Amino acid sequence: MKPSNKMKTYLIALPGGLLFDFLNIPIPWILGPVVFVVLAKYFTALESETVPAAKNIAFVLLGIQIGLTFSAETFRSIGPYLFPYTILTSAMIALSLVAGLYIAKFGTVDKTTALVGSSPGGLSAMIAVSESMKGNSALVTIFHTLRLISVLFIIPFYVTHGNFDVSTAVVAGVTEGVNKGSYYTIPLYFVAAFIAWKVRDWIPASLVIIPMLIIGSLKTAGVPFYPLPGIIFTLAQFFLGTYLGHTVSLREIISAGKTCIAFLVLAVSMIGVGIAMAFVLSWWTTMDIKTAVLALAPGGLVEMAITAEQTGGEPAIVSSLQTIRLLMIVLLLPWLFKKLRI
């Protein structure tokens, strides 16, 4: 009996995670499967497939993982960051859109596709916006994939190997609180997952955001959650990495030609802008640089929060601020895109 494409995909992704973990590469169980699956599709006849339920479960588990990093300090800490962060992330969004208009003017892509494709986040929502506005959704998908992959491979390495002074007060408090969990709290995980599933059509990225907010709020209120085994969250990262590898096609990226290069340059440039603004945010608010860089990274809420957790940053702060950026993008940009088309 020959293995199915789904089984082949996961079997190819597994050694990627193991190798990256052995080499101490940042977020190994996401990046390893991405690299191995993408390369296997390009150099072999593999037709990758993944289990949709695995992706959904991974999002819920990672939302729970992020929520468990919240503490009573989280909401007290985030207050002074809200205004400066909103100003800086709005400036990043504006710069991205201006660059998108420039690419549309001097490139071969229409203005709608360029605007939607240059958005610094919200991949799924932007694809839906592209379809509603008659943009080229295939190109939008490629452009956002380039942005996400650029963020995944640049930001974790930067914060891992950079020389930062990190405040670990929130992280230490999180670890202490989680270790006091009780069995009776386990059903709350399932309740959070059920609610997230029910509202998935109305709330962007609900499978991540809803469990994060529910578990995070209860954790902040003092509920002593039972600590789930770490292997569960590792498996969730593996499923997510395999799914991302499945969605990325080197052949499609190459076929996009010069326009693709322009958007890759834009993605890398916005990462640089985000890092520069992180120093401004740190100076403005005294937030540590590592947390600021992860919070201002153009996309990848889950991945940036996990990176913060693994590198000594403040994952609750990162995920909260990244959620604000995501909501700004998916709620305000569709309206703005329509105005800019006039």
VOMAR-630566 format. One line per 10 residues: their letters; for each residue y, z, x of N, C-alpha, C, CB. Coordinates in pm, whole numbers, plus 50000, padded with zeros to 5 digits. Glycine has a CB too. Layout:
BEGIN
a) Y Z X Y Z X Y Z X Y Z X  ...
//
This chain:
BEGIN
mkpsnkmkty) 49880 50000 50085 50000 50000 50000 50125 50000 50088 50001 50123 49904  50210 49898 50071 50329 49886 50152 50436 49983 50103 50381 49741 50150  50512 50044 50197 50620 50134 50154 50730 50057 50083 50679 50210 50275  50791 50118 49984 50900 50054 49911 51024 50050 49998 50929 50128 49778  51123 49970 49953 51250 49964 50026 51319 50099 50031 51343 49860 49963  51305 50176 49923 51364 50310 49921 51303 50396 50031 51345 50377 49784  51169 50394 50038 51101 50475 50139 51138 50428 50280 50948 50468 50119  51143 50297 50301 51180 50244 50432 51321 50291 50471 51174 50090 50432  51412 50288 50374 51550 50326 50403 51559 50471 50451 51637 50307 50279  51491 50561 50379 51495 50702 50417 51420 50728 50547 51437 50787 50306
lialpggllf) 51311 50655 50570 51236 50671 50694 51315 50622 50815 51103 50597 50686  51397 50520 50796 51484 50472 50904 51599 50568 50927 51538 50331 50871  51650 50627 50820 51764 50718 50831 51726 50849 50899 51822 50747 50694  51603 50896 50880 51562 51027 50930 51576 51040 51082 51419 51052 50891  51521 50947 51162 51539 50963 51307 51685 50956 51351 51461 50856 51379  51770 50889 51272 51912 50888 51303 51970 51028 51297 51987 50797 51207  51938 51102 51191 51986 51239 51179 51930 51329 51289 51950 51295 51044  51801 51312 51318 51738 51393 51422 51801 51367 51559 51588 51365 51427  51824 51238 51591 51881 51202 51720 52024 51254 51733 51879 51051 51739  52106 51233 51631 52245 51277 51637 52253 51430 51644 52323 51226 51515
dflnipipwi) 52161 51498 51575 52156 51644 51581 52118 51689 51722 52057 51700 51476  52021 51623 51782 51977 51656 51919 52090 51635 52019 51854 51570 51958  52171 51531 51997 52281 51498 52088 52408 51579 52058 52312 51350 52080  52401 51669 51957 52515 51752 51919 52636 51669 51878 52553 51842 52033  52612 51557 51811 52719 51474 51758 52770 51536 51628 52670 51327 51735  52900 51535 51603 52954 51596 51481 52889 51539 51354 53105 51576 51474  52881 51624 51252 52816 51595 51123 52697 51498 51141 52918 51534 51023  52596 51540 51219 52486 51448 51257 52405 51396 51140 52395 51518 51352  52387 51478 51036 52301 51435 50925 52372 51343 50828 52249 51556 50851  52500 51315 50854 52571 51210 50782 52586 51087 50870 52711 51259 50734
lgpvvfvvla) 52638 51106 50992 52663 50992 51080 52535 50927 51129 52746 51036 51198  52433 51006 51161 52308 50949 51211 52243 50852 51112 52211 51060 51243  52220 50894 50988 52165 50800 50890 52253 50679 50865 52142 50872 50759  52385 50698 50865 52475 50583 50846 52451 50479 50954 52623 50629 50848  52452 50521 51079 52437 50427 51191 52302 50358 51187 52455 50501 51324  52195 50434 51170 52061 50376 51176 52036 50279 51061 51956 50485 51175  52081 50312 50941 52058 50224 50827 52142 50097 50839 52090 50296 50695  52268 50110 50879 52355 49993 50895 52300 49898 50999 52498 50037 50933  52258 49951 51113 52204 49866 51219 52071 49803 51178 52186 49947 51348  51988 49878 51107 51859 49824 51062 51880 49708 50966 51775 49933 50995
kyftaleset) 51980 49720 50879 52007 49610 50785 52058 49487 50858 52108 49654 50680  52134 49509 50966 52193 49396 51036 52092 49324 51127 52312 49443 51119  52008 49401 51193 51918 49342 51293 51777 49315 51239 51908 49432 51412  51746 49362 51119 51614 49335 51060 51632 49280 50919 51527 49465 51057  51521 49258 50853 51526 49203 50717 51526 49314 50612 51406 49110 50693  51561 49435 50653 51560 49548 50559 51658 49525 50444 51596 49677 50632  51609 49540 50323 51693 49541 50203 51699 49686 50156 51636 49445 50090  51802 49754 50201 51808 49898 50178 51821 49932 50030 51925 49958 50254  51761 50042 49994 51773 50099 49859 51770 50250 49871 51658 50048 49765  51840 50317 49782 51836 50462 49778 51811 50509 49635 51968 50523 49833
vpaakniafv) 51776 50634 49622 51751 50692 49490 51884 50743 49434 51645 50808 49497  51933 50687 49323 52064 50731 49270 52071 50881 49247 52093 50660 49140  51961 50939 49199 51961 51083 49172 51981 51163 49299 51830 51124 49106  51931 51113 49412 51947 51184 49539 52093 51192 49578 51866 51114 49651  52166 51083 49558 52309 51082 49588 52383 51183 49500 52368 50941 49568  52353 51183 49371 52420 51274 49279 52391 51419 49312 52379 51244 49136  52265 51448 49342 52227 51584 49380 52299 51625 49509 52074 51596 49398  52310 51531 49602 52378 51559 49728 52523 51596 49704 52369 51439 49822  52591 51521 49617 52732 51551 49588 52747 51691 49529 52790 51447 49493  52658 51726 49435 52665 51858 49372 52642 51968 49475 52562 51868 49258
llgiqigltf) 52538 51952 49556 52506 52053 49657 52620 52070 49758 52377 52017 49730  52680 51959 49797 52789 51968 49894 52913 52029 49831 52821 51828 49950  52934 52004 49701 53041 52071 49630 53019 52221 49626 53054 52017 49488  52893 52262 49604 52857 52404 49606 52879 52462 49745 52711 52425 49562  52836 52387 49846 52852 52434 49984 52999 52459 50017 52793 52331 50083  53085 52368 49974 53228 52385 49998 53281 52504 49918 53306 52257 49961  53237 52516 49792 53282 52626 49708 53247 52762 49767 53221 52614 49570  53133 52771 49833 53091 52898 49893 53178 52939 50011 52948 52889 49937  53259 52848 50060 53350 52882 50171 53479 52947 50121 53383 52758 50253  53500 52948 49989 53620 53009 49934 53609 53162 49941 53643 52964 49787
saetfrsigp) 53723 53225 49945 53729 53372 49943 53859 53413 49877 53718 53433 50087  53878 53542 49863 54002 53591 49803 54124 53547 49883 53999 53743 49791  54104 53523 50011 54214 53481 50096 54255 53336 50073 54176 53500 50240  54164 53256 50019 54188 53112 50010 54315 53080 49933 54071 53043 49946  54325 53129 49810 54438 53093 49725 54568 53159 49771 54409 53130 49581  54555 53275 49835 54675 53336 49892 54722 53256 50013 54648 53484 49932  54626 53201 50087 54661 53125 50208 54718 52988 50176 54539 53109 50296  54671 52926 50067 54707 52787 50041 54848 52772 49987 54609 52726 49944  54903 52878 49927 55035 52870 49865 55143 52812 49955 55076 53005 49821  55162 52867 50076 55269 52816 50163 55247 52673 50210 55282 52905 50283
ylfpytilts) 55125 52621 50195 55096 52486 50244 55124 52377 50140 54951 52477 50286  55133 52415 50012 55134 52314 49905 55252 52218 49916 55137 52383 49771  55374 52271 49927 55491 52183 49931 55494 52096 50056 55619 52266 49923  55479 52154 50176 55479 52069 50296 55367 51966 50293 55466 52155 50421  55249 52007 50249 55137 51913 50247 55163 51799 50150 55007 51986 50208  55218 51830 50032 55247 51727 49934 55348 51626 49988 55300 51790 49805  55449 51675 50056 55550 51586 50115 55487 51494 50219 55663 51668 50179  55409 51551 50309 55350 51474 50419 55245 51375 50369 55289 51567 50522  55161 51418 50275 55057 51328 50226 55118 51218 50141 54951 51405 50146  55229 51247 50072 55300 51143 49996 55357 51039 50091 55412 51205 49910
amialslvag) 55408 51084 50204 55461 50992 50305 55349 50903 50360 55530 51070 50420  55231 50961 50380 55117 50882 50428 55077 50775 50326 54998 50973 50457  55073 50814 50200 55038 50718 50094 55140 50605 50090 55030 50790 49956  55269 50641 50098 55375 50540 50095 55363 50444 50213 55513 50607 50096  55338 50495 50332 55322 50410 50450 55203 50316 50434 55304 50496 50575  55094 50365 50376 54976 50281 50354 55007 50166 50259 54861 50365 50299  55079 50196 50152 55111 50092 50054 55208 49989 50112 55172 50156 49929  55305 50034 50190 55398 49940 50255 55320 49848 50349 55509 50016 50333  55227 49905 50424 55144 49823 50514 55059 49725 50434 55054 49913 50600  55008 49770 50318 54930 49680 50233 55012 49562 50184 54875 49756 50114
lyiakfgtvd) 55138 49588 50145 55227 49480 50102 55254 49383 50217 55360 49538 50049  55269 49437 50337 55293 49353 50455 55173 49262 50481 55322 49440 50578  55053 49319 50471 54931 49239 50491 54921 49130 50386 54807 49328 50487  54957 49163 50261 54951 49064 50154 55051 48950 50178 54979 49130 50019  55168 48985 50232 55273 48885 50253 55237 48788 50365 55405 48954 50286  55176 48837 50470 55149 48753 50586 55000 48720 50604 55199 48820 50709  54917 48770 50514 54774 48744 50524 54724 48651 50415 54697 48874 50518  54593 48658 50389 54531 48568 50292 54481 48641 50168 54417 48493 50356  54521 48766 50152 54474 48845 50039 54589 48865 49940 54417 48982 50087  54556 48868 49810 54660 48883 49709 54715 49025 49709 54606 48848 49570
kttalvgssp) 54833 49042 49647 54904 49170 49653 54825 49283 49585 55040 49156 49588  54762 49253 49473 54686 49356 49403 54573 49410 49490 54629 49301 49272  54496 49319 49547 54385 49360 49632 54435 49435 49754 54303 49238 49676  54546 49390 49812 54600 49456 49931 54648 49597 49900 54715 49374 49989  54716 49614 49786 54765 49747 49749 54651 49843 49722 54855 49738 49627  54555 49798 49641 54443 49886 49607 54358 49913 49731 54356 49822 49495  54342 49813 49816 54261 49828 49935 54325 49914 50042 54230 49696 49992  54457 49929 50040 54525 50008 50142 54540 50154 50103 54661 49950 50170  54499 50191 49983 54507 50331 49940 54426 50420 50034 54457 50346 49796  54485 50532 50081 54414 50619 50176 54319 50717 50110 54514 50696 50258
gglsamiavs) 54226 50665 50031 54128 50751 49966 54090 50701 49828 54180 50892 49957  53994 50771 49765 53954 50740 49629 53878 50610 49614 54074 50736 49543  53773 50590 49694 53701 50463 49695 53654 50420 49556 53581 50472 49789  53577 50506 49489 53521 50469 49359 53630 50441 49256 53429 50580 49307  53732 50528 49255 53841 50510 49159 53918 50382 49187 53935 50630 49162  53940 50349 49314 54016 50229 49348 53939 50101 49316 54052 50232 49496  53808 50106 49324 53728 49990 49283 53745 49966 49134 53578 50012 49318  53744 50075 49055 53765 50062 48911 53905 50009 48880 53744 50197 48842  54004 50057 48955 54142 50008 48937 54150 49860 48970 54240 50088 49025  54084 49820 49078 54084 49679 49118 54027 49590 49008 54003 49660 49246
esmkgnsalv) 53918 49634 48947 53857 49555 48841 53949 49545 48720 53722 49616 48800  54017 49656 48686 54105 49655 48569 54228 49569 48592 54147 49796 48534  54270 49554 48719 54389 49477 48751 54357 49337 48802 54471 49550 48855  54229 49298 48791 54184 49163 48830 54200 49138 48981 54263 49057 48752  54180 49242 49060 54182 49225 49205 54046 49179 49254 54222 49355 49274  54035 49160 49384 53908 49121 49446 53833 49249 49482 53930 49029 49573  53746 49294 49391 53679 49422 49409 53585 49423 49529 53602 49456 49285  53528 49309 49562 53440 49302 49678 53517 49332 49806 53374 49163 49688  53637 49273 49819 53720 49299 49936 53771 49443 49937 53838 49201 49941  53807 49494 49819 53853 49633 49809 53744 49727 49860 53893 49668 49663
tifhtlrlis) 53621 49700 49821 53508 49782 49866 53495 49778 50018 53378 49734 49801  53508 49658 50076 53498 49643 50222 53611 49718 50292 53502 49494 50261  53733 49704 50240 53848 49768 50303 53835 49921 50300 53978 49725 50233  53792 49974 50186 53777 50120 50176 53659 50169 50258 53760 50161 50029  53556 50088 50269 53443 50125 50354 53487 50135 50499 53329 50023 50340  53569 50040 50543 53622 50045 50680 53703 50172 50703 53709 49921 50708  53785 50207 50603 53867 50328 50616 53778 50451 50628 53962 50342 50495  53680 50462 50538 53594 50579 50538 53513 50591 50666 53501 50576 50418  53456 50478 50712 53377 50481 50834 53465 50516 50954 53308 50345 50856  53588 50464 50957 53679 50496 51067 53708 50646 51070 53811 50418 51052
vlfiipfyvt) 53733 50703 50953 53759 50847 50944 53638 50927 50992 53797 50887 50800  53519 50887 50946 53397 50960 50980 53369 50960 51129 53280 50900 50906  53401 50851 51196 53366 50841 51338 53478 50884 51431 53326 50700 51369  53599 50898 51381 53710 50937 51468 53747 51084 51452 53833 50849 51440  53770 51127 51328 53821 51262 51306 53724 51371 51351 53852 51280 51159  53595 51368 51313 53505 51475 51360 53498 51485 51512 53366 51452 51305  53497 51369 51581 53495 51373 51727 53623 51433 51782 53473 51232 51784  53735 51400 51719 53864 51449 51766 53872 51602 51754 53978 51384 51688  53834 51655 51636 53845 51800 51617 53737 51876 51692 53839 51834 51469  53624 51808 51721 53516 51874 51794 53548 51887 51942 53386 51799 51776
hgnfdvstav) 53604 51780 51998 53626 51778 52142 53770 51807 52182 53586 51644 52197  53858 51821 52082 53996 51857 52114 54007 52004 52151 54087 51826 51997  54111 52040 52219 54134 52178 52261 54230 52244 52163 54190 52184 52406  54173 52315 52062 54255 52372 51957 54240 52524 51955 54217 52313 51820  54347 52589 51912 54340 52733 51881 54313 52745 51734 54473 52808 51922  54196 52799 51698 54152 52800 51559 54150 52941 51503 54014 52738 51546  54206 52955 51383 54196 53081 51310 54066 53082 51232 54317 53102 51217  53982 53182 51255 53851 53185 51189 53841 53297 51086 53740 53201 51293  53956 53350 51044 53952 53463 50951 53886 53427 50821 54091 53514 50925  53922 53312 50766 53864 53271 50638 53716 53247 50652 53932 53146 50584
vagvtegvnk) 53675 53179 50760 53534 53148 50779 53452 53273 50793 53516 53060 50901  53503 53370 50870 53430 53495 50888 53413 53568 50756 53501 53584 50988  53521 53568 50674 53512 53633 50545 53412 53566 50454 53646 53636 50479  53404 53433 50461 53309 53359 50379 53167 53396 50414 53330 53210 50395  53136 53401 50543 53000 53431 50585 52960 53570 50540 52987 53418 50737  53050 53665 50553 53019 53800 50514 52991 53809 50365 53132 53893 50553  53073 53737 50283 53055 53744 50138 52928 53678 50091 53172 53681 50070  52894 53564 50148 52776 53492 50104 52649 53570 50132 52769 53356 50171  52645 53645 50243 52525 53718 50280 52494 53833 50185 52538 53769 50420  52587 53867 50097 52564 53977 50003 52519 53926 49866 52691 54060 49989
gsyytiplyf) 52481 53800 49857 52447 53740 49729 52326 53803 49663 52423 53596 49746  52310 53781 49531 52199 53835 49452 52131 53723 49377 52249 53943 49355  52004 53743 49344 51924 53641 49276 51983 53601 49141 51783 53691 49257  52048 53694 49071 52098 53664 48937 52206 53557 48937 52152 53789 48874  52262 53527 49052 52368 53426 49056 52314 53284 49070 52462 53456 49172  52185 53268 49096 52128 53134 49114 52151 53044 48992 51978 53145 49142  52134 53094 48866 52161 53007 48750 52303 52952 48747 52135 53082 48622  52397 53020 48810 52535 52971 48810 52548 52839 48884 52628 53074 48874  52463 52817 48984 52461 52689 49053 52426 52576 48956 52362 52693 49171  52326 52602 48873 52281 52500 48776 52385 52478 48667 52147 52541 48713
vaafiawkvr) 52453 52584 48627 52560 52569 48527 52671 52480 48582 52617 52709 48486  52710 52505 48707 52815 52424 48769 52773 52278 48778 52848 52477 48910  52646 52253 48813 52595 52116 48822 52595 52048 48686 52454 52114 48881  52556 52123 48582 52549 52067 48446 52689 52028 48397 52485 52169 48349  52785 52115 48418 52923 52085 48376 52976 51963 48451 53016 52208 48401  52950 51957 48581 52996 51844 48661 52938 51713 48609 52957 51863 48809  52811 51714 48572 52746 51594 48521 52806 51551 48388 52596 51617 48505  52837 51648 48302 52889 51619 48169 53029 51557 48173 52892 51745 48086  53109 51593 48272 53248 51545 48276 53267 51435 48380 53343 51661 48305  53157 51379 48430 53167 51282 48539 53245 51156 48501 53029 51242 48586
dwipaslvii) 53251 51123 48372 53321 51003 48328 53471 51027 48308 53260 50951 48200  53513 51152 48311 53654 51184 48285 53728 51239 48407 53663 51284 48173  53655 51297 48499 53719 51358 48615 53671 51288 48741 53688 51510 48622  53764 51237 48823 53724 51168 48946 53649 51261 49041 53845 51109 49017  53540 51208 49099 53460 51284 49196 53416 51418 49140 53539 51306 49326  53385 51421 49010 53353 51548 48943 53229 51616 49002 53332 51526 48795  53133 51536 49050 53009 51596 49100 53034 51681 49225 52906 51487 49131  53144 51654 49294 53183 51737 49408 53286 51841 49367 53239 51650 49522  53391 51796 49297 53507 51882 49270 53473 51995 49173 53621 51798 49214  53398 51967 49065 53371 52070 48965 53285 52184 49022 53301 52009 48843
pmliigslkt) 53171 52155 49088 53097 52267 49149 53180 52342 49253 52969 52215 49215  53261 52269 49328 53346 52332 49429 53442 52431 49363 53424 52226 49509  53508 52387 49255 53607 52472 49189 53542 52588 49115 53689 52390 49093  53429 52562 49047 53362 52670 48972 53308 52776 49068 53247 52613 48886  53229 52733 49166 53172 52828 49260 53281 52895 49342 53071 52759 49352  53381 52815 49383 53491 52871 49462 53570 52975 49385 53583 52761 49507  53596 52949 49256 53672 53045 49175 53593 53174 49154 53707 52983 49039  53464 53160 49124 53380 53279 49105 53366 53357 49236 53241 53240 49051  53353 53283 49345 53341 53349 49476 53469 53425 49507 53312 53244 49587  53584 53364 49475 53713 53429 49497 53727 53554 49411 53826 53332 49467
agvpfyplpg) 53667 53549 49290 53674 53663 49199 53579 53776 49240 53642 53619 49058  53498 53752 49342 53412 53858 49392 53266 53846 49355 53461 53986 49345  53224 53734 49293 53082 53717 49258 53001 53698 49387 53061 53595 49162  52900 53782 49412 52824 53776 49538 52710 53675 49528 52769 53914 49574  52738 53550 49551 52638 53445 49533 52519 53461 49628 52702 53309 49553  52401 53430 49572 52281 53429 49656 52290 53312 49754 52151 53418 49568  52269 53337 49883 52283 53230 49982 52167 53132 49977 52294 53289 50122  52195 53008 49946 52091 52905 49946 52051 52872 50090 52139 52778 49872  51925 52833 50111 51879 52799 50246 51961 52685 50307 51730 52762 50245  51992 52695 50434 52070 52593 50501 52006 52455 50498 52094 52632 50642
iiftlaqffl) 51872 52451 50492 51802 52323 50491 51838 52241 50368 51652 52345 50497  51874 52308 50259 51913 52237 50136 52041 52158 50160 51932 52337 50019  52137 52218 50226 52263 52150 50252 52247 52042 50358 52369 52250 50295  52157 52065 50454 52126 51960 50552 52065 51840 50483 52030 52014 50661  51975 51866 50389 51913 51756 50313 52017 51681 50231 51802 51810 50221  52112 51754 50174 52218 51690 50096 52301 51597 50185 52308 51795 50030  52332 51643 50306 52407 51558 50399 52325 51434 50438 52445 51637 50526  52195 51452 50453 52106 51341 50485 52107 51237 50373 51963 51391 50509  52098 51283 50250 52100 51191 50135 52234 51117 50128 52075 51268 50003  52343 51189 50154 52475 51126 50150 52490 51024 50262 52586 51232 50161
gtylghtvsl) 52447 51059 50382 52456 50966 50494 52373 50841 50471 52411 51034 50621  52254 50858 50415 52168 50743 50385 52232 50653 50281 52029 50789 50337  52293 50715 50179 52361 50637 50076 52479 50559 50134 52410 50729 49962  52558 50624 50219 52672 50555 50281 52624 50439 50367 52755 50653 50365  52516 50459 50442 52461 50351 50523 52414 50235 50437 52346 50402 50607  52359 50267 50321 52314 50164 50227 52430 50082 50175 52239 50228 50111  52546 50145 50155 52660 50074 50096 52737 49990 50198 52755 50173 50032  52717 50017 50327 52792 49945 50431 52711 49823 50477 52824 50038 50551  52777 49707 50484 52713 49585 50533 52797 49525 50644 52693 49483 50418  52743 49522 50765 52815 49461 50876 52841 49313 50851 52737 49478 51005
reiisagktc) 52747 49246 50787 52765 49103 50761 52884 49078 50669 52638 49044 50698  52900 49161 50566 53013 49145 50475 53145 49175 50546 52997 49237 50353  53143 49277 50632 53265 49312 50706 53305 49198 50799 53244 49441 50787  53206 49142 50870 53234 49031 50962 53283 48909 50886 53109 48996 51042  53224 48884 50768 53261 48766 50691 53404 48773 50636 53165 48747 50576  53458 48897 50627 53595 48912 50577 53699 48863 50676 53622 49057 50542  53659 48847 50802 53744 48784 50903 53869 48860 50939 53783 48651 50856  53980 48784 50957 54105 48842 51007 54161 48949 50914 54207 48733 51027  54145 48929 50784 54197 49028 50690 54129 49162 50710 54179 48982 50545  54000 49154 50737 53923 49276 50763 53976 49347 50887 53773 49243 50779
iaflvlavsm) 54009 49271 50989 54063 49329 51112 54197 49398 51083 54081 49220 51220  54278 49334 50999 54408 49392 50964 54390 49528 50895 54486 49296 50873  54294 49537 50804 54273 49663 50734 54206 49766 50824 54188 49641 50610  54127 49722 50921 54071 49816 51019 54182 49875 51104 53966 49746 51108  54275 49790 51146 54391 49838 51223 54472 49936 51138 54481 49719 51268  54489 49904 51009 54561 49994 50919 54491 50128 50909 54575 49931 50781  54358 50126 50894 54282 50250 50881 54298 50337 51005 54134 50220 50858  54283 50277 51122 54295 50353 51247 54439 50403 51265 54253 50265 51368  54535 50319 51226 54676 50359 51237 54706 50479 51148 54767 50242 51200  54652 50478 51026 54677 50589 50935 54608 50717 50982 54630 50554 50794
igvgiamafv) 54496 50702 51053 54434 50820 51113 54528 50878 51219 54296 50783 51177  54588 50789 51299 54686 50834 51398 54806 50900 51334 54731 50718 51484  54855 50840 51225 54968 50899 51153 54930 51036 51098 55013 50806 51038  54810 51046 51045 54762 51174 50991 54756 51282 51098 54626 51157 50928  54709 51246 51216 54703 51343 51326 54844 51386 51367 54628 51283 51448  54936 51289 51374 55074 51322 51408 55135 51415 51303 55160 51194 51422  55111 51384 51176 55166 51467 51070 55100 51605 51068 55148 51399 50935  54977 51613 51116 54909 51742 51123 54985 51838 51216 54764 51725 51170  55039 51783 51325 55118 51867 51415 55247 51912 51347 55152 51790 51546  55304 51823 51264 55423 51861 51188 55388 51971 51087 55484 51737 51114
lswwttmdik) 55275 51954 51017 55232 52053 50918 55205 52187 50986 55106 52003 50844  55143 52184 51102 55113 52307 51175 55242 52377 51217 55026 52278 51297  55339 52298 51266 55468 52355 51306 55543 52412 51185 55554 52249 51375  55531 52340 51071 55605 52377 50951 55547 52503 50887 55603 52262 50850  55414 52518 50890 55348 52624 50813 55269 52723 50897 55258 52562 50712  55254 52701 51025 55169 52778 51116 55021 52761 51088 55205 52925 51108  54982 52661 51010 54840 52628 50992 54785 52582 51127 54820 52517 50882  54658 52621 51159 54604 52577 51286 54585 52425 51285 54469 52649 51315  54596 52365 51402 54596 52218 51414 54467 52157 51362 54617 52178 51559  54354 52217 51393 54226 52160 51352 54218 52148 51201 54109 52245 51405
tavlalapgg) 54253 52253 51129 54251 52251 50983 54350 52149 50930 54283 52389 50927  54468 52140 50992 54570 52045 50948 54523 51901 50965 54701 52067 51025  54459 51871 51077 54408 51735 51101 54306 51698 50995 54345 51724 51242  54214 51788 50965 54109 51759 50866 54168 51748 50725 54001 51869 50869  54270 51827 50695 54331 51821 50563 54409 51692 50541 54423 51940 50543  54467 51638 50648 54549 51516 50636 54472 51389 50670 54669 51528 50725  54345 51400 50704 54265 51280 50730 54264 51193 50605 54119 51318 50771  54282 51060 50620 54293 50971 50503 54159 50943 50435 54356 50840 50544  54105 51046 50369 53982 51027 50294 53868 51112 50347 53942 50883 50296  53758 51119 50267 53641 51192 50310 53648 51341 50284 53619 51170 50454
lvemaitaeq) 53676 51381 50158 53688 51522 50123 53566 51601 50167 53708 51537 49972  53449 51555 50127 53325 51628 50158 53303 51635 50308 53204 51561 50090  53314 51520 50373 53285 51513 50516 53382 51597 50598 53288 51369 50564  53510 51598 50560 53609 51675 50634 53589 51825 50612 53750 51635 50592  53550 51865 50492 53524 52007 50466 53402 52054 50545 53504 52032 50316  53299 51970 50549 53179 52006 50626 53212 52013 50775 53066 51903 50603  53293 51920 50822 53336 51923 50962 53410 52052 50993 53424 51801 50995  53497 52094 50901 53570 52219 50920 53475 52337 50930 53669 52242 50806  53373 52337 50845 53276 52448 50845 53197 52451 50975 53181 52436 50726  53164 52333 51028 53080 52326 51147 53158 52344 51277 53009 52194 51150
tggepaivss) 53290 52330 51272 53369 52336 51394 53463 52456 51399 53449 52209 51410  53450 52547 51304 53532 52667 51309 53666 52654 51241 53553 52706 51448  53686 52550 51162 53809 52536 51086 53803 52617 50957 53836 52389 51054  53889 52586 50862 53893 52657 50734 53855 52560 50622 54034 52720 50709  53725 52547 50591 53680 52446 50494 53739 52462 50356 53532 52451 50484  53763 52584 50312 53820 52604 50179 53961 52546 50172 53822 52754 50142  54040 52568 50278 54175 52513 50282 54170 52360 50288 54252 52568 50404  54083 52307 50373 54069 52162 50387 54031 52098 50254 53965 52127 50494  53929 52153 50188 53881 52093 50063 53986 52104 49953 53751 52159 50018  54058 52216 49948 54162 52233 49845 54273 52130 49863 54221 52375 49850
lqtirllmiv) 54320 52114 49986 54428 52019 50010 54380 51875 49996 54486 52041 50149  54259 51846 50040 54204 51710 50021 54188 51678 49872 54068 51697 50093  54156 51778 49791 54146 51757 49646 54282 51721 49587 54089 51882 49576  54387 51788 49634 54522 51755 49588 54555 51610 49621 54627 51849 49652  54523 51569 49744 54550 51429 49785 54471 51332 49698 54514 51408 49933  54343 51362 49674 54260 51275 49592 54316 51261 49450 54118 51328 49587  54358 51372 49392 54412 51367 49256 54543 51289 49252 54434 51509 49202  54625 51302 49354 54749 51224 49361 54717 51074 49362 54831 51262 49486  54613 51038 49437 54578 50897 49450 54521 50841 49320 54477 50878 49563  54426 50912 49260 54358 50855 49143 54441 50867 49016 54223 50922 49123
lllpwlfkkl) 54538 50961 49012 54618 50977 48891 54750 50901 48896 54645 51123 48867  54812 50893 49014 54945 50833 49025 54943 50687 49071 55028 50913 49118  54852 50652 49162 54855 50517 49218 54828 50406 49117 54756 50507 49327  54733 50422 49023 54713 50313 48925 54841 50277 48851 54606 50353 48824  54918 50379 48812 55047 50353 48745 55144 50284 48841 55108 50486 48693  55148 50330 48966 55239 50273 49064 55202 50130 49097 55240 50357 49189  55072 50099 49105 55028 49964 49134 55079 49864 49029 54876 49959 49140  55071 49906 48903 55118 49818 48797 55268 49793 48807 55085 49877 48661  55341 49896 48848 55485 49879 48865 55516 49784 48982 55553 50017 48888  55443 49795 49089 55468 49714 49208 55430 49567 49187 55393 49771 49326
ri) 55347 49540 49088 55307 49401 49062 55416 49324 48990 55178 49398 48978  55511 49395 48930 55616 49327 48851 55707 49244 48942 55701 49430 48772
//
